Amino acid sequence: MPIASVVRRHIKKKKMRHILILTLILFQLISFGQTTEKLDVYNVPIPKNLDKCFKVLDKTLPDNEIELVKTIREDSIYFNPAFKNGTDFFHAWKLYKGSVLTKYFNKKGLYGTHEIYNTILISYHRHLNKDSVKLEEQIRKIQVKQHKEHEEFIGKTKKDTLNGVYIPIDLKDCFKQLDKLLSDSDKSEIKKLYNKNKTIQYHHSLGMWIRNNWGLWGGSRLQTYLRQHGCSQPDDMSATILEYYYDWLNNRNDDWLKWDNQSEQQKKTKQ
């Protein structure tokens, strides 16, 4: 066979091999893109039950997060950095706004946004590992825990002292206790502020002490009193105390007395 023909034949085979390799690479890239492409969970209807949660998560949760849910211990998923602040589905499914999925869990006896979120994560972990989800058992354990925490909370609201610290019973009692706790220079500093709104500068100091020591997070008779008077968040509670304490120090008692009396009237009206 002539040398020229052999060369042409060799070149042709080489080109065909290159084309075949490129085709395979292109096919793999296309296939990879198809398997890793996920739907946006915000564009998918909120699932109505747990089984539908699994199907949506399969289609929307990134592959690395699915692998994470599957492989780490189920009691650690909720606290993992990838999940502890709430993934997209936490917000997309409006677990904190009484969505159809929230109502589904409520009917089964499960309440609490984060309790529902954690239950979904644990259940999905078991689903991925082909284990029995045992939803009813999960809910019973949470109910027992919530009941215990509620009993402890109620117990705290009936005590006048927590962890060795006296708990004020109302706003005026708060002022009296602050008078005892603070030095003359501290009280003078608060008293000389331009107005009550400036007490916000104590939010991370005196305000934090009040929130932590007077049971505004974990339950106390003062927390109950302030809730009954329209304050729902610990930050708002400590702010209210400090703002009216400023008035107290400056012998301006009309505002806080009016606030207290109006709140008492509202409470009686609701009853």
N, C-alpha and C positions, 0 to 999 in steps of 0.2 A: 504494500500500500504506500502511495506517495507520502512523503513527510508532511507536505502542506495539508493533506486530508487528515492525517493523524492529529496535527496541531489544531485544525478547525474543530475536529470532533472533541478534543480535550477541552477546548475553550467553551464549546457548547455545553458540555456536561458540567463544567465549573459554574457557568452562568445559571444553569438549571438548579444546581445545588444551592447557590446563593439565593435564588428566587424562592426556593422551597423553605430555606431557613428564615428569610424575611417574612414569608407568609405565616409560618408557625409563630414567630415572635409577635406579629400583628394580631393573630388569633388569640394568643395568650393575653395580650394587653387588653383586647376588647372583652374577653371573658372575665378578666380580673376587674375591669371597670364595672361590668354588669353585676358581679357578686358583691362588690364593696359599696356600690351606690345604694344609699338609704333614702327612704322617704322622710320628709319633714314631719315630725310628730304633730306640729301645730296645724298641719293640713289634713290630718287624719281624724275622723270623728272620735270622740271620747268613748272608750269601750264601756259596755254596760255590765260586764261581769269579769271575773278573774280569767277565765279561759280566753276571752277576747283581748285581755291585757297582754297575755303571752303572745298572741298573734301579732299585735301591734308592735310590741317590743322587738320581736324578731325582725320586723320590717324597718324599724326606725332607730333602734339603739345601735350605736357604732360597734363594729365587731370587737374592738379591743375592750369595750365596756361589757359586752356580752361574755367575753372570755373571763373578765374579772369577776363578774357575778357568779359565773359557773365554778371558778376554781378556788376562791377564798372562802373561809369559814362563814357560814350563814349569819352568825351573830356578830360578824365584823363588817358586813357589807355596808350597813347604814352609817358606820363611823369612818369608812374609807374616804379619803379626800375627794375621790371622784363622785361620791354620792351624798356626803353629809350635808351639803348645802342645797340639795335638791337638784336632780337632773332636769332636762327639758320636759320629760313626761310629767314630773311633779307639778310643774306650772301649767303645761298644756292641758292636763286633765282636771285642773281647777279643784284639787283635792281639798283646798281650804275655803271653797266657796259653795259647798253643797251641790256639787255637780251630780250627774246621774250615777257616776261611779261611787261617789261618796255616799249617796243614798243607798246604793247596793250594799255597801259594807255596813251602813247604819242598820239596815233591816236585819242583818245577820248578828247585830249586837256589838259591832266594832265602831267605836267613836274615837276621835282624835286624829287630826291631820297627819301627824308624824307616825302615829301608830298604824294608820292605814298604809302610808308610804313604806314603812319598814316591812309590813306584812306582804306587800306586793313584791318587794325585793327578795325576801326569803322564799316566797312561793315560786318566784321565777327561777331562783337558784335550784330549788328542788325539781322544778319542771325540766330545766336544762340537764340535770343529772338523772332524769328519769326516775326520781323518787316520788313517793306519795306526798302530795301537798299538805294534806291534813289541816285544811283551813279551819274547821271547827275547833280542833285542838289548839291551834295557834290563838284563836280568838278567846278561848276559855282562859288560857294562860295570861293574856293581856287583861282580861276582865278581873282576874284575881289580883293582879298587880295594881290595877287602877283602883280597885276597892280598898286595898291596903293603903295606898297613897291618900285616898280620900279620907279614910278614917284618921290617918296621921294629920292631915290638914285640919280636919274638924277639931282634933285634939289641941292643935296649936292655937286655934282661934279662941279657945276657952281659957288659955293660960295668961297670967299677968306677967310672967317672966319666961324668956327663952334663952337658953345657953347662958344663964346668969345675968341677962340684961333685962331691965324692966321695960315693958311694952306699954306705951301710952294708950289710953282708951279713946281719946278724941283729940281734936285739933288743939284745944286749950291745954290739954295735958302734954302735948308735944312741946308747946312753948315753954311750959314749966320745966320739962326735962332738959330742954336745950339750954335754958338759963342755968341749970345746975352743971351741965356737961362742959359748957364753953367757958373759956377764960374771959375776963373783963375786956382784954384787948381784942379778942375774937368777936365778941358781941359789939364792941365799938366799931370795928371794921365793917361789920354787916350793917349796922345802924347808919353809917355815914355814906352808904352807897347812894348813887344818884336817884334810883328808884327801885322798886321791887323786882323788875325784870332783870336787873344786874345780878341778882342772886344766882343766875345761870352759871356764873363762873365757879360756883361751888358744886357743880353737878358731879364732878369726878373726885371730889374730896369729901366734904361734909355730906353731900347728897348721897354718895355711894355708901358712906357709913350708915346713914339712915336706912337705905334700902336693904343693906345686908344684915344689920343688927336689929331692926325693928320688924323683921319678917315680911317685908313687902314683896319678896319673891316667893318664899315657900309657905306663906300662910301665917297670919297672926290676927289678933282682935283689931289691931290698928288697920291692917289691910282690909278686913271686912268692913270696918267703919268707913274707910275712904271709898271702897267700892260702892257702898250704899249711898255715898254722896257724889257719885258720878265719875270717880277716877278709876279707870280700868287698868292702866299700865303703871308699873312701879316707878318709871321715870317721871310720869305725870304726878304721881303721889308725892314723891320727894320734892318736886318743883313746887307743888301747891303748899306744902309745909314750909319751905324756905321763903317763898314769896310772902306768905301771911306772917311768918315770924319776923320778917323785916317790918311789917306794919305794927306788929306787937311791940317791937323794940322802940318804935317811934310813936307809941301811944295812939296809933290809928286803928281803932278797933271796929269801925263801922263796916268795912268791907268783909272781913273774915266772919264777923257775927252775922252779917246778911247772908253770906255764902252758906254758913252753917244752918241758919234758920230756913233758908229756901230749900236746901237739900233735905232737911227734916220734913218739911211740908210735902215735897215730892215723894218721899219715902212713904209717908202716911197715905197719900193719894193712891199710890200703887197698891197699898195693902187693902 
